[in-house]
Amino acid sequence: MYNILLTVMLILSVIIIISIMMQPTKQNSAASAFTGGAAELFGKTKARGFEAVMQKVTAVLTLAWFVIAIVLAFLSSK
């Protein structure tokens, strides 16, 4: 069981990296370099289309990764 979960975790890690790399980049202006992008952090614009799908996929994969990490930690403590 432990080896199967470890393999799934490694596969999820690679898929998470790919999903993060596939997310579209945001246009950064010179002002955001000085402010640290705080304007975009608290902005009220929502992601649409492909960007929204990729954000949800990344969030679900990351949640699954954390759950498997906790289960692996529990199994390794026994």
Biopython code that builds the backbone (N, CA, C, O; Angstrom):
import numpy as np
from Bio.PDB.StructureBuilder import StructureBuilder

atoms = [
    (1, "MET", "N", (0.823, -1.195, 0.000)),
    (1, "MET", "CA", (0.000, 0.000, 0.000)),
    (1, "MET", "C", (0.869, 1.262, 0.000)),
    (1, "MET", "O", (0.601, 2.227, -0.715)),
    (2, "TYR", "N", (1.915, 1.220, 0.823)),
    (2, "TYR", "CA", (2.807, 2.365, 0.929)),
    (2, "TYR", "C", (3.483, 2.664, -0.409)),
    (2, "TYR", "O", (3.569, 3.822, -0.818)),
    (3, "ASN", "N", (3.957, 1.635, -1.081)),
    (3, "ASN", "CA", (4.646, 1.821, -2.363)),
    (3, "ASN", "C", (3.707, 2.342, -3.441)),
    (3, "ASN", "O", (4.108, 3.151, -4.278)),
    (4, "ILE", "N", (2.466, 1.884, -3.424)),
    (4, "ILE", "CA", (1.488, 2.363, -4.403)),
    (4, "ILE", "C", (1.205, 3.846, -4.185)),
    (4, "ILE", "O", (1.167, 4.625, -5.137)),
    (5, "LEU", "N", (1.006, 4.230, -2.919)),
    (5, "LEU", "CA", (0.747, 5.640, -2.622)),
    (5, "LEU", "C", (1.958, 6.519, -2.948)),
    (5, "LEU", "O", (1.809, 7.650, -3.409)),
    (6, "LEU", "N", (3.141, 5.991, -2.706)),
    (6, "LEU", "CA", (4.349, 6.745, -3.032)),
    (6, "LEU", "C", (4.471, 6.957, -4.541)),
    (6, "LEU", "O", (4.871, 8.032, -4.988)),
    (7, "THR", "N", (4.133, 5.947, -5.312)),
    (7, "THR", "CA", (4.151, 6.074, -6.773)),
    (7, "THR", "C", (3.112, 7.082, -7.244)),
    (7, "THR", "O", (3.386, 7.898, -8.124)),
    (8, "VAL", "N", (1.925, 7.027, -6.659)),
    (8, "VAL", "CA", (0.871, 7.984, -7.018)),
    (8, "VAL", "C", (1.308, 9.404, -6.670)),
    (8, "VAL", "O", (1.040, 10.339, -7.424)),
    (9, "MET", "N", (1.973, 9.566, -5.542)),
    (9, "MET", "CA", (2.443, 10.891, -5.133)),
    (9, "MET", "C", (3.499, 11.427, -6.101)),
    (9, "MET", "O", (3.485, 12.613, -6.432)),
    (10, "LEU", "N", (4.388, 10.592, -6.547)),
    (10, "LEU", "CA", (5.401, 11.021, -7.505)),
    (10, "LEU", "C", (4.769, 11.415, -8.838)),
    (10, "LEU", "O", (5.166, 12.408, -9.447)),
    (11, "ILE", "N", (3.795, 10.643, -9.285)),
    (11, "ILE", "CA", (3.094, 10.972, -10.534)),
    (11, "ILE", "C", (2.331, 12.281, -10.379)),
    (11, "ILE", "O", (2.349, 13.125, -11.275)),
    (12, "LEU", "N", (1.653, 12.452, -9.227)),
    (12, "LEU", "CA", (0.945, 13.712, -8.977)),
    (12, "LEU", "C", (1.893, 14.902, -8.957)),
    (12, "LEU", "O", (1.545, 15.983, -9.433)),
    (13, "SER", "N", (3.077, 14.712, -8.416)),
    (13, "SER", "CA", (4.061, 15.799, -8.370)),
    (13, "SER", "C", (4.409, 16.279, -9.772)),
    (13, "SER", "O", (4.475, 17.481, -10.027)),
    (14, "VAL", "N", (4.629, 15.340, -10.668)),
    (14, "VAL", "CA", (4.966, 15.700, -12.049)),
    (14, "VAL", "C", (3.775, 16.378, -12.728)),
    (14, "VAL", "O", (3.950, 17.357, -13.453)),
    (15, "ILE", "N", (2.567, 15.863, -12.497)),
    (15, "ILE", "CA", (1.377, 16.454, -13.114)),
    (15, "ILE", "C", (1.116, 17.854, -12.572)),
    (15, "ILE", "O", (0.683, 18.729, -13.322)),
    (16, "ILE", "N", (1.370, 18.083, -11.287)),
    (16, "ILE", "CA", (1.199, 19.425, -10.706)),
    (16, "ILE", "C", (2.177, 20.396, -11.345)),
    (16, "ILE", "O", (1.808, 21.523, -11.675)),
    (17, "ILE", "N", (3.413, 19.969, -11.521)),
    (17, "ILE", "CA", (4.407, 20.844, -12.162)),
    (17, "ILE", "C", (3.964, 21.194, -13.575)),
    (17, "ILE", "O", (4.071, 22.347, -13.993)),
    (18, "ILE", "N", (3.469, 20.212, -14.309)),
    (18, "ILE", "CA", (3.005, 20.467, -15.679)),
    (18, "ILE", "C", (1.814, 21.413, -15.681)),
    (18, "ILE", "O", (1.744, 22.319, -16.511)),
    (19, "SER", "N", (0.869, 21.210, -14.750)),
    (19, "SER", "CA", (-0.313, 22.082, -14.719)),
    (19, "SER", "C", (0.047, 23.511, -14.342)),
    (19, "SER", "O", (-0.583, 24.451, -14.827)),
    (20, "ILE", "N", (1.028, 23.690, -13.503)),
    (20, "ILE", "CA", (1.473, 25.043, -13.155)),
    (20, "ILE", "C", (2.163, 25.697, -14.350)),
    (20, "ILE", "O", (1.976, 26.886, -14.612)),
    (21, "MET", "N", (2.954, 24.917, -15.066)),
    (21, "MET", "CA", (3.640, 25.468, -16.237)),
    (21, "MET", "C", (2.670, 25.822, -17.365)),
    (21, "MET", "O", (2.956, 26.710, -18.168)),
    (22, "MET", "N", (1.527, 25.138, -17.432)),
    (22, "MET", "CA", (0.553, 25.395, -18.495)),
    (22, "MET", "C", (-0.314, 26.624, -18.229)),
    (22, "MET", "O", (-0.996, 27.106, -19.134)),
    (23, "GLN", "N", (-0.295, 27.134, -17.002)),
    (23, "GLN", "CA", (-1.127, 28.285, -16.690)),
    (23, "GLN", "C", (-0.616, 29.514, -17.439)),
    (23, "GLN", "O", (0.590, 29.745, -17.526)),
    (24, "PRO", "N", (-1.561, 30.304, -17.983)),
    (24, "PRO", "CA", (-1.132, 31.492, -18.720)),
    (24, "PRO", "C", (-0.490, 32.518, -17.793)),
    (24, "PRO", "O", (-0.870, 32.656, -16.630)),
    (25, "THR", "N", (0.480, 33.224, -18.331)),
    (25, "THR", "CA", (1.162, 34.237, -17.540)),
    (25, "THR", "C", (0.362, 35.530, -17.542)),
    (25, "THR", "O", (-0.413, 35.800, -18.459)),
    (26, "LYS", "N", (0.561, 36.305, -16.521)),
    (26, "LYS", "CA", (-0.093, 37.604, -16.425)),
    (26, "LYS", "C", (0.894, 38.656, -16.928)),
    (26, "LYS", "O", (2.106, 38.522, -16.758)),
    (27, "GLN", "N", (0.363, 39.688, -17.541)),
    (27, "GLN", "CA", (1.213, 40.774, -18.002)),
    (27, "GLN", "C", (1.650, 41.604, -16.804)),
    (27, "GLN", "O", (0.814, 42.119, -16.062)),
    (28, "ASN", "N", (2.928, 41.731, -16.621)),
    (28, "ASN", "CA", (3.459, 42.529, -15.515)),
    (28, "ASN", "C", (3.932, 43.863, -16.040)),
    (28, "ASN", "O", (4.665, 43.942, -17.026)),
    (29, "SER", "N", (3.503, 44.900, -15.372)),
    (29, "SER", "CA", (3.980, 46.226, -15.732)),
    (29, "SER", "C", (5.167, 46.581, -14.851)),
    (29, "SER", "O", (5.492, 45.860, -13.908)),
    (30, "ALA", "N", (5.801, 47.684, -15.162)),
    (30, "ALA", "CA", (6.948, 48.116, -14.370)),
    (30, "ALA", "C", (6.521, 48.491, -12.954)),
    (30, "ALA", "O", (7.300, 48.346, -12.012)),
    (31, "ALA", "N", (5.301, 48.965, -12.802)),
    (31, "ALA", "CA", (4.825, 49.359, -11.479)),
    (31, "ALA", "C", (4.665, 48.150, -10.558)),
    (31, "ALA", "O", (4.890, 48.263, -9.353)),
    (32, "SER", "N", (4.280, 46.999, -11.104)),
    (32, "SER", "CA", (4.096, 45.829, -10.245)),
    (32, "SER", "C", (5.423, 45.295, -9.723)),
    (32, "SER", "O", (5.444, 44.570, -8.729)),
    (33, "ALA", "N", (6.520, 45.636, -10.369)),
    (33, "ALA", "CA", (7.829, 45.222, -9.870)),
    (33, "ALA", "C", (8.150, 45.932, -8.560)),
    (33, "ALA", "O", (8.831, 45.372, -7.700)),
    (34, "PHE", "N", (7.661, 47.170, -8.404)),
    (34, "PHE", "CA", (7.922, 47.932, -7.190)),
    (34, "PHE", "C", (6.886, 47.651, -6.107)),
    (34, "PHE", "O", (7.215, 47.661, -4.920)),
    (35, "THR", "N", (5.641, 47.402, -6.502)),
    (35, "THR", "CA", (4.578, 47.168, -5.520)),
    (35, "THR", "C", (4.462, 45.702, -5.145)),
    (35, "THR", "O", (3.768, 45.372, -4.183)),
    (36, "GLY", "N", (5.106, 44.832, -5.862)),
    (36, "GLY", "CA", (5.040, 43.414, -5.565)),
    (36, "GLY", "C", (3.784, 42.760, -6.094)),
    (36, "GLY", "O", (3.475, 41.628, -5.723)),
    (37, "GLY", "N", (3.056, 43.447, -6.951)),
    (37, "GLY", "CA", (1.847, 42.877, -7.522)),
    (37, "GLY", "C", (0.657, 42.896, -6.595)),
    (37, "GLY", "O", (-0.279, 42.120, -6.787)),
    (38, "ALA", "N", (0.660, 43.766, -5.584)),
    (38, "ALA", "CA", (-0.443, 43.821, -4.632)),
    (38, "ALA", "C", (-1.749, 44.231, -5.299)),
    (38, "ALA", "O", (-2.825, 43.857, -4.832)),
    (39, "ALA", "N", (-1.670, 44.986, -6.371)),
    (39, "ALA", "CA", (-2.888, 45.408, -7.055)),
    (39, "ALA", "C", (-3.613, 44.207, -7.661)),
    (39, "ALA", "O", (-4.843, 44.156, -7.656)),
    (40, "GLU", "N", (-2.856, 43.246, -8.179)),
    (40, "GLU", "CA", (-3.495, 42.065, -8.738)),
    (40, "GLU", "C", (-3.977, 41.114, -7.655)),
    (40, "GLU", "O", (-4.932, 40.365, -7.863)),
    (41, "LEU", "N", (-3.326, 41.140, -6.507)),
    (41, "LEU", "CA", (-3.703, 40.246, -5.432)),
    (41, "LEU", "C", (-5.093, 40.571, -4.905)),
    (41, "LEU", "O", (-5.888, 39.672, -4.632)),
    (42, "PHE", "N", (-5.376, 41.845, -4.765)),
    (42, "PHE", "CA", (-6.661, 42.257, -4.210)),
    (42, "PHE", "C", (-7.636, 42.714, -5.277)),
    (42, "PHE", "O", (-8.684, 43.275, -4.958)),
    (43, "GLY", "N", (-7.308, 42.482, -6.539)),
    (43, "GLY", "CA", (-8.201, 42.858, -7.622)),
    (43, "GLY", "C", (-9.441, 41.985, -7.639)),
    (43, "GLY", "O", (-9.448, 40.895, -7.067)),
    (44, "LYS", "N", (-10.475, 42.455, -8.286)),
    (44, "LYS", "CA", (-11.738, 41.723, -8.299)),
    (44, "LYS", "C", (-11.984, 41.018, -9.621)),
    (44, "LYS", "O", (-13.120, 40.647, -9.915)),
    (45, "THR", "N", (-10.951, 40.824, -10.418)),
    (45, "THR", "CA", (-11.133, 40.139, -11.686)),
    (45, "THR", "C", (-11.068, 38.639, -11.456)),
    (45, "THR", "O", (-10.199, 38.155, -10.732)),
    (46, "LYS", "N", (-11.980, 37.907, -12.068)),
    (46, "LYS", "CA", (-12.014, 36.459, -11.944)),
    (46, "LYS", "C", (-11.434, 35.828, -13.197)),
    (46, "LYS", "O", (-11.529, 36.371, -14.298)),
    (47, "ALA", "N", (-10.841, 34.684, -12.996)),
    (47, "ALA", "CA", (-10.294, 33.951, -14.129)),
    (47, "ALA", "C", (-11.433, 33.365, -14.945)),
    (47, "ALA", "O", (-12.458, 32.960, -14.396)),
    (48, "ARG", "N", (-11.251, 33.321, -16.248)),
    (48, "ARG", "CA", (-12.269, 32.770, -17.136)),
    (48, "ARG", "C", (-11.616, 31.799, -18.112)),
    (48, "ARG", "O", (-10.430, 31.909, -18.424)),
    (49, "GLY", "N", (-12.403, 30.863, -18.578)),
    (49, "GLY", "CA", (-11.953, 29.949, -19.618)),
    (49, "GLY", "C", (-10.853, 29.025, -19.172)),
    (49, "GLY", "O", (-10.924, 28.405, -18.111)),
    (50, "PHE", "N", (-9.834, 28.944, -20.002)),
    (50, "PHE", "CA", (-8.714, 28.014, -19.777)),
    (50, "PHE", "C", (-8.004, 28.311, -18.465)),
    (50, "PHE", "O", (-7.597, 27.389, -17.758)),
    (51, "GLU", "N", (-7.854, 29.583, -18.137)),
    (51, "GLU", "CA", (-7.167, 29.968, -16.906)),
    (51, "GLU", "C", (-7.922, 29.462, -15.678)),
    (51, "GLU", "O", (-7.306, 28.980, -14.727)),
    (52, "ALA", "N", (-9.232, 29.569, -15.692)),
    (52, "ALA", "CA", (-10.040, 29.104, -14.564)),
    (52, "ALA", "C", (-9.951, 27.592, -14.419)),
    (52, "ALA", "O", (-9.850, 27.070, -13.308)),
    (53, "VAL", "N", (-9.990, 26.895, -15.547)),
    (53, "VAL", "CA", (-9.887, 25.436, -15.508)),
    (53, "VAL", "C", (-8.535, 25.015, -14.945)),
    (53, "VAL", "O", (-8.464, 24.114, -14.109)),
    (54, "MET", "N", (-7.474, 25.653, -15.392)),
    (54, "MET", "CA", (-6.145, 25.283, -14.921)),
    (54, "MET", "C", (-5.973, 25.587, -13.432)),
    (54, "MET", "O", (-5.304, 24.835, -12.723)),
    (55, "GLN", "N", (-6.566, 26.677, -12.955)),
    (55, "GLN", "CA", (-6.487, 26.983, -11.527)),
    (55, "GLN", "C", (-7.209, 25.920, -10.706)),
    (55, "GLN", "O", (-6.714, 25.504, -9.659)),
    (56, "LYS", "N", (-8.371, 25.479, -11.171)),
    (56, "LYS", "CA", (-9.123, 24.456, -10.446)),
    (56, "LYS", "C", (-8.403, 23.117, -10.485)),
    (56, "LYS", "O", (-8.342, 22.420, -9.472)),
    (57, "VAL", "N", (-7.859, 22.749, -11.636)),
    (57, "VAL", "CA", (-7.125, 21.490, -11.757)),
    (57, "VAL", "C", (-5.916, 21.496, -10.825)),
    (57, "VAL", "O", (-5.651, 20.508, -10.138)),
    (58, "THR", "N", (-5.193, 22.597, -10.802)),
    (58, "THR", "CA", (-4.019, 22.700, -9.938)),
    (58, "THR", "C", (-4.413, 22.617, -8.469)),
    (58, "THR", "O", (-3.724, 21.969, -7.681)),
    (59, "ALA", "N", (-5.508, 23.262, -8.094)),
    (59, "ALA", "CA", (-5.962, 23.224, -6.704)),
    (59, "ALA", "C", (-6.378, 21.812, -6.291)),
    (59, "ALA", "O", (-6.046, 21.369, -5.191)),
    (60, "VAL", "N", (-7.092, 21.108, -7.149)),
    (60, "VAL", "CA", (-7.536, 19.748, -6.831)),
    (60, "VAL", "C", (-6.344, 18.799, -6.747)),
    (60, "VAL", "O", (-6.271, 17.972, -5.837)),
    (61, "LEU", "N", (-5.416, 18.913, -7.688)),
    (61, "LEU", "CA", (-4.234, 18.052, -7.662)),
    (61, "LEU", "C", (-3.386, 18.314, -6.422)),
    (61, "LEU", "O", (-2.852, 17.380, -5.822)),
    (62, "THR", "N", (-3.263, 19.575, -6.040)),
    (62, "THR", "CA", (-2.481, 19.913, -4.852)),
    (62, "THR", "C", (-3.152, 19.387, -3.592)),
    (62, "THR", "O", (-2.473, 18.899, -2.688)),
    (63, "LEU", "N", (-4.469, 19.479, -3.521)),
    (63, "LEU", "CA", (-5.193, 18.933, -2.381)),
    (63, "LEU", "C", (-4.996, 17.422, -2.293)),
    (63, "LEU", "O", (-4.771, 16.887, -1.207)),
    (64, "ALA", "N", (-5.078, 16.735, -3.424)),
    (64, "ALA", "CA", (-4.855, 15.289, -3.447)),
    (64, "ALA", "C", (-3.433, 14.953, -3.012)),
    (64, "ALA", "O", (-3.211, 13.970, -2.306)),
    (65, "TRP", "N", (-2.467, 15.777, -3.435)),
    (65, "TRP", "CA", (-1.072, 15.556, -3.065)),
    (65, "TRP", "C", (-0.892, 15.669, -1.546)),
    (65, "TRP", "O", (-0.193, 14.858, -0.939)),
    (66, "PHE", "N", (-1.526, 16.678, -0.939)),
    (66, "PHE", "CA", (-1.411, 16.851, 0.512)),
    (66, "PHE", "C", (-2.084, 15.714, 1.271)),
    (66, "PHE", "O", (-1.569, 15.266, 2.295)),
    (67, "VAL", "N", (-3.221, 15.246, 0.786)),
    (67, "VAL", "CA", (-3.902, 14.129, 1.441)),
    (67, "VAL", "C", (-3.025, 12.882, 1.392)),
    (67, "VAL", "O", (-2.885, 12.177, 2.391)),
    (68, "ILE", "N", (-2.441, 12.614, 0.240)),
    (68, "ILE", "CA", (-1.562, 11.443, 0.114)),
    (68, "ILE", "C", (-0.324, 11.602, 0.986)),
    (68, "ILE", "O", (0.157, 10.624, 1.558)),
    (69, "ALA", "N", (0.197, 12.820, 1.094)),
    (69, "ALA", "CA", (1.362, 13.059, 1.946)),
    (69, "ALA", "C", (1.028, 12.771, 3.407)),
    (69, "ALA", "O", (1.845, 12.192, 4.123)),
    (70, "ILE", "N", (-0.152, 13.164, 3.852)),
    (70, "ILE", "CA", (-0.555, 12.899, 5.241)),
    (70, "ILE", "C", (-0.746, 11.399, 5.468)),
    (70, "ILE", "O", (-0.338, 10.866, 6.500)),
    (71, "VAL", "N", (-1.365, 10.727, 4.507)),
    (71, "VAL", "CA", (-1.560, 9.275, 4.617)),
    (71, "VAL", "C", (-0.205, 8.555, 4.644)),
    (71, "VAL", "O", (-0.008, 7.621, 5.421)),
    (72, "LEU", "N", (0.707, 8.988, 3.804)),
    (72, "LEU", "CA", (2.050, 8.368, 3.799)),
    (72, "LEU", "C", (2.774, 8.601, 5.118)),
    (72, "LEU", "O", (3.463, 7.712, 5.617)),
    (73, "ALA", "N", (2.619, 9.791, 5.682)),
    (73, "ALA", "CA", (3.245, 10.063, 6.974)),
    (73, "ALA", "C", (2.642, 9.179, 8.071)),
    (73, "ALA", "O", (3.355, 8.689, 8.946)),
    (74, "PHE", "N", (1.338, 8.986, 8.013)),
    (74, "PHE", "CA", (0.669, 8.121, 8.972)),
    (74, "PHE", "C", (1.130, 6.674, 8.820)),
    (74, "PHE", "O", (1.402, 5.997, 9.812)),
    (75, "LEU", "N", (1.217, 6.202, 7.578)),
    (75, "LEU", "CA", (1.652, 4.831, 7.340)),
    (75, "LEU", "C", (3.109, 4.595, 7.730)),
    (75, "LEU", "O", (3.459, 3.515, 8.208)),
    (76, "SER", "N", (3.940, 5.584, 7.532)),
    (76, "SER", "CA", (5.354, 5.409, 7.859)),
    (76, "SER", "C", (5.610, 5.473, 9.365)),
    (76, "SER", "O", (6.656, 5.022, 9.833)),
    (77, "SER", "N", (4.672, 6.026, 10.120)),
    (77, "SER", "CA", (4.855, 6.097, 11.575)),
    (77, "SER", "C", (4.511, 4.792, 12.261)),
    (77, "SER", "O", (4.833, 4.602, 13.433)),
    (78, "LYS", "N", (3.864, 3.894, 11.547)),
    (78, "LYS", "CA", (3.501, 2.605, 12.150)),
    (78, "LYS", "C", (4.607, 1.599, 12.021)),
    (78, "LYS", "O", (4.466, 0.464, 12.476)),
]
sb = StructureBuilder()
sb.init_structure("model")
sb.init_model(0)
sb.init_chain("A")
sb.init_seg("    ")
for serial, (resi, resn, name, xyz) in enumerate(atoms, 1):
    if name == "N":
        sb.init_residue(resn, " ", resi, " ")
    sb.init_atom(name, np.array(xyz, "f"), 0.0, 1.0, " ", f" {name:<3s}", serial, name[0])
structure = sb.get_structure()
